[in-house]
């Protein structure tokens, strides 16, 4: 049976407390010492549990950290729903960028790198983070089309790639003067929505000049 995520842990209070303690310990150690020094033994010692308690839930220490990071991100940066698609994505993307400017971004970079060669981690990212968010975000796009805010015929997945792709590019591919700032998010929103909106007159259809 494939091990993986904390969601497979039993629901008993003791198990929930142990899971929370393990994930907290993994985040603390990853932040303090980095991934090179991270081990199941170290996490178990910090959490006050035996190694077998960890291995019953996760295949390796990377899986522990991934679960912990994704759980935090889900709380810190949900997909928000506002009256318009533009404002829904502006608020949601600002929250995500804020999270990525902090410890979550620092930890997620090596985790995404590891996921390229670890099928279990890659599946965890997709199942716990990417797809649940995209399901909600697709609905935001479709409501925008139905309300007349966005033009007909848009591919919701391409819209989401256009909006969120720049965030992950800056997170994972470093280059000079590329902060994940609120100003950057606003510029992405204005540029992308300039091509999405049905009626661009007075609604952000003209793109701001790049400095």
N, C-alpha and C positions, 0 to 999 in steps of 0.2 A: 504494500500500500504506500502510495506516494506521500511523503511528509511535505509540509509546506508552511501553511499560514496559521496564525493564532486562532483563526476562525474555526479550526478543527479541534481546539481545546474543549474539554468538557465544560458544562455550564455551572458546575458547583462553585460556590463562593471561594473555597480554598484554591481551586484551579484558576479562577479568574484573578485572584490576588497574586498567585505565583506568576501567571502570565504577565500581569502588569509590572511586577517586580523585575522579571527577566528582561522585558523590553526596555524598561527604564535604565537598568544596568547596562544594557548593550549600547544605548544611546550615549550614556555618560562616558563609557570607556572609549567608544569610537570618537567622541569629541575630544577627550583628554589625550589619548595616545595615538589615534589614527588607526586605520584598518590593518596596517602591517602588524601591529601588536595585539590585535583583537583575537580572542580565542574563546571557545566554549568554556574552557576551564576558568578563565578570567571572569567571564560573565556569570558563571555559576557561583563563584566565590563572592562577587559583588552583590549578587541577588540573594545569597544565602540559601541556595538550593543545590541539589546534586546534579551532576552532568546528565544523568538519565532523565531527569525532569525536563531538561531542555531537549534532549534527543527524542523524547516522546512526541514533541510538538513540531520540531524543526529539523531539517536535514543537516544544517550547518549554521555557523555563526552569522554568515551573510544573510541567511533567510530571517534570522531574528531581527537584525537591524532593518532589513527591508520592511518587515511587518510594522516595526515601531515607527519608522519614518513615514510610511504611508498612512498609518493611523493618525499621526499628528497632522499630516497635511490635510487629511479629510476634515479634521476639525478646524484647522486654520484657514483653509481656502476652499470652501464649498462653492459649487456653481450657484450663484445667486439669481433669483428671478425677479425682475423689475417690470414696469409697464411696457418697456420697449426692449427689443433685442440689443440695440446699441448700449443702453444703460445696463442691461443684464451682463453683457460681456465686459464692459468697462469695469464694473465693480468686481466681477469674478476674476478678471485678469490682474487687476491691481492687487487683490488679496493674494493671488498666487505669486506674483512678482515679489511682494513683501516677504512671503514665506521663503522664497528662494534666495532672497538677499541675506537671510540669516542661517542658522545651523542646518535647517532642512536642505537648503541648496548645497551647502558644504558636504553633507552626507550623501545626498542623492547623486552627485556627480560620479563618485567611484562605484556606487551601486548600479547605476545604469550601465557603466562600463563593464562591470562584472556580469550583468545580465546578458550581454552579447555572447558570452561563452557558457552561460549557466541557464539551461532551458527552464528549470524550476523557478528561478528568479524572474526570468522573462515572462513566464506565465503568470506569476504573482503580480507583477507590474500591470500586465494587461487586465487580469481578472479583478484585482482589488482597486486599481487606480484609474487606468485609462478608460476601460469600457463603461464602468458605472458613471463616470463623469460625462462621457460622450453621449450616453443615452439621454441624460438630462439636457445637455447642450443641444443635441439634435432637435429636441422638442422646442427649445427656445427659437432656433432658426425657423422651424416649421410654423410656429405661431406668428413669427414676424412676417412670413410669406402670406399666411392666411389673413393677417390684419391689414395687409397692404403696405406695411413698412418696408419690406424687402421685395425685390422683383421676383417674379415667378421663374421656375425652371432651375433654381439654384440647387446644387448638390451639397447637402448639409455637411457631409464629411470633408469636402474640399473647403468649404467655408471655415470649418473648425481648424483644418490644417493651416489655412492662410492666417487665421487669428493667432493660434497658439504656437505655430512653427517658429516665429521670430523669438519667442521667449526661450524655447529650448535651444535654439541656435546660440543665443547669447549665454545661456547657462553652460552649454557643453563645448562650445567652440570659442575660446577666448580671443579677443582682439582689442585694440586700443579704444578707449572711450566708449565702452559698450555697457553702461549700467542698466540694470533692470529697474528703472525708475518709473514713477507715476507718469512723468512726462513722456517717456518712451512708450508706455502702454497707451496713453492718449493719442500719440502719433500713429501707432499701429491701428487703433480703432478708426481714426479719421481716414487714414489711407485705405484700409480694407472696406469700410462701410461706404466710402465714396463710390465704390464699384458695385455695392450690394443693394443700396436703397433704390426703391422704385422711383421716388420723386426726390431728386437731389437738390432742388432749388431751395436755398436757405437752410438745408438740413445737413450741411457738412459735405456736400458733393464736391466742392472745390478743395483740392488737396493743399495743405499748408506747405509753404516753401521750406525745403530742407536747409538747415543752417550749414 
